[in-house]
């Protein structure tokens, strides 16, 4: 682990260790490595781990229907859509203690009654089209899309230009020019990722619920416990040695292809990568041992009794 305790700086240090070379530093700066090698490697590892993880972060994105509008743009970070539901009744008050009160189920695109909803590129499309929305006292037109992130974001680390934790401790403003990496200016790009505060004697990390690129403000699922103020910070996947090692070796293999490393070195790195990806995969896939693995019954998709 790097002395800064930074996820990003530790990954960069390990890449240099795996590909030790006298002219390495003169050719590849930390900024170059993070932008062009670590970022795609992070998405690769995230994709392999998240599909079988027992602890996916489920995010909410609200869509309000408009008359005869078929398609609505999704956030850039959407990976898998789990459901499209309503939590509120016509009165607009929360009901059922947060349990869904209605559900739009997708069907085949050629269904006689329409597909319900379909994903087309970065859009969520509904057919039949929303119509007659204002008739019959229908005032509840907002649906919640529950999804998991695809990990496609721009990580960054900053210790010179600090980030700012607001008074409410659930909003964190990113630096406009971080020391390493880039700030992502796509709406909600950081949803599902982690903000890690690296100043002071206590280091904390929190999941990002939503992100406003105009103000560079990340809204957190849970507040920090430390005092509001300015902090050295980074935006990255959840911190763990297995994740750090898997991303570092994946990046070393990617950069090794550019540098035409020997076949023997490539094989050694591949063996290390397989070990690291299995470690983080096993850790994430077995966190919830209460329910075990299997197809759930008595759910909205698999009810115990069918009509």
N, C-alpha and C positions, 0 to 999 in steps of 0.2 A: 504494500500500500504506500502511495506517495505520502510524504510528510504533511502535505496540505489536507489529507484525508479526502481528496477529490476523486470521484469516480472517473471523470474524464482524464485528469492528469495521470492517474494510475494506468489507465488503458494505454495512453501515449508512451509512458515509460516502458511498459511491457512490450509494446511493438518494437521499440528500439532495442530492447534486450534480446528478443527473438531473432532480429535481423541485424545483429551487430556487424558494423562495417565502418572502416576508417572515414569514408566520404559520405556516410549516411546523413550526418547533421547538416552538411553544406547543401545537400540536395533537397531535403525534406524538412520544412519547418513544422512546428506543432500545429500551426493554423492550417497548413496544407494537408497534413495527415488527418486532422479532424474533419475538414470539409470534404475531402475526396476519398478517404479510406475508412475512417471510423463510422461516418454517417451511414453509408450503405451496408456496412458490416453489422451495425446495430439493428437495422431493419431485418436483415437476414436472421440473426439470432432471435430477435423478438418474435418473428413469425413462427419459427420452429418451436419455441417454448410456449407461446400463448395459446396455441390451439388445444393443448392438452392440460393447461394449467387449471388447478382447483381454485385459484384466487383471482379470476379476471375482474378488473374494475369495470363495472357497468355504469355507463354514462347516460344522461338524459338530454335529449335535444327536442325542443318543442316546435311543432309545426301547426300553424293556424290556417285552416282551410279558407280559400277564397273562391268565390263563385266561378265555376267552369274552368278553374286552373288545375291542370293535370299534374305538372311536375314542380318539385320544390328542391332547391339546392341543399345538399348535405355538407356537413363540415368535412374538411380535408382529412381528418384523422379517423373517419369511420372505417372500421375493419369488418365486423360482423354485426348485422342487425338481429337482435334476439326477439323483439316484439314491438308492436305499435299499439299503444293502449291509452286509455283515459283513466285518470285517477279522480276526476271530479264529476259531480252530477250537474244537471242543468242549472242549478242555483249557484254554481261556482264554488261551493264549499267542499272541502276535503271529506270524503266518505270512506267507509270500510277500513279505517285506520291505515290508509295508504295502499290498500289492495286495489288492483285494477277493477274498474267497473264496466269496462267495455274493451273489446279487442278486435282489431282488423286482421283477419287471417288471409295470407296470400294463397292464390290458387294458380293453376296453369294459365299461361298467357292466352291460350285459346279457349278458356272456359266460357261457356255460354253466358254466364252472368258477369264476366269480366275477371281479371286476375286479382282484384282487390288492390294490391300494391305490388310494384316491381321496382327493382333497382336498375337504372339505366345510366351508366357512366357515374357521374357524381350527383345524380338526381334520383329522388324518390318520386315515383309516378303512381297516381291512383286512377283506376278505371273500374267502374264508371266514374265520370267526372263528378266532383262535388257540385250539387245543384240544389236549388230551393233552400238555401241555408237560412234565410231569414224567416221562412214560413213556419207556422206551428209553434212559435215561441222558442225555436232552437237557438240558444245562445252559447252553447258549449261546443265550440268549433276547434278547440286546441287538442292535438294529440301528441303524446310523448313517444318519441323514438328511443328505445333502449338499445344501446350498442356497445361494443368493445372497440378499443383503439387498434389501429394497424401499426403503430409505432413509427409512422412516417412523419418525422418532425426534425427540426434543426436544434441539436443540443448545444449548450454553451456554458461557459464558466467565466466568472468575473470576480476579481479581487481588487482591481483598481477603481473601476467604475462600479459602485456598489448598487445592489438592489434595495428596494425600500419596502419594509413591512408596515402596512397601514395600522391605524389605531385599532380597528376591529379585529386584526390578526388573521383575517380570512382573505385579505387581498394583498398581493405582493406585486410590486411594479418592477419589471426587468430593466436593466441598464440598456441604454440605446446603443452603446458600443462596447460589448463585452470583450474581455481579454482574449478569450478563445472561442471559436465557433461563431455562429450567426444567430440573430434574433429572427424568428419565423413571423412573417407578417400575414399569414393566412388565418382567417377566423377559426377559432377553436383548435388550432393546430396542436397545442400542447395538452389538450384534454386527455386525461388518463396517464400522463407522465408525472414525474415527481420534481418538486422544488426542494433542494437540500440547502439548508443554512449552515455555513462552515465557519462562522465567526463565533468567538466566545468559547466557554468551557463545555457547553451543551450543543451538540449538533442534532438538528431535527430534520425530518423530511415529511412532506405532506403531498397527497394526491391532488392534482389540478382538476377541478370540475369543469371549468370553462375558461376561455382566454379571449380577451379583447385586444386585437393587434393595434388599434388606433392609440390606445393609452398604454399598451404593453402591460396590461394588468391581468394577472392570473388569479382567478377566484378559486379558493381551496375548498375541498370537501369538509375538512375539519381545521379549526384554527390552530396556529402555533401556540405554544405555551410561553415562549420567550417574549421579552419586551419588544414593542414596536420600535422601529428605527432602521438604520442601514446595515446591510450584511454582505459579506462575501458569500456567494451562492453559486449553484449550478442547476441546470435543468437536464435531467437524465432519466433512464429507467430506474426501477428500484435497486437500491444498493445491496449487493451480495457478492462474495468472492467468486461464486460460480458464474454469475453474469459478467463480471469484470473479465475473468479469464477467458470465457467463451468469445466475447467480443474482441478481446485483444488478439487471440490466436486467429480468429476469422479475418481480422484486419491484416495480420502478419502474412497470412496465406494470400490474400488479395494483393498486397504490396509485393510479396515475393514473386508473383507472376509477372509483375512489371519489371522486377529486377533480375528475372531469369535465374532464380536460385537453383541449386543442384536438386536432382531428383531425390537424393538421400535426405536432404534438409526438408524438402517438401513432405516426404513421407513421415518424418519425425513430427513435423508440425501438425500434419493430418491426424496422427495418432493422439497427440495432445488435445486437438480440437474435439475429436470424438469423445474423449474422456470428459472434457469440460462441458460439452453440450449435454452429455448424459447426466452429469451431476446436477446441473441446473434444471434439466428436464424432470429428473426424478424428484427433486425437491419440490418443484411447483405442482407436479401432477399428483402428489400424495399428501397435500396439506389437510384435506378434509377426509379423514378416515371414518367419520361417523356414517356417511351415506354410502360410501363405497362406489364402485363403478357399475353401471348398468343403465338400462332404459327406464326412466321414471314412469310410474303409473299414477292414475288418478290426477292428471293434470289437464289443463285446457286443451292440449294437443292429443292427449291419450287418456280420455275420461274413463272412470271405472264402469260407468253405465252409459251406453250410447242410446239416444232416443230412437 
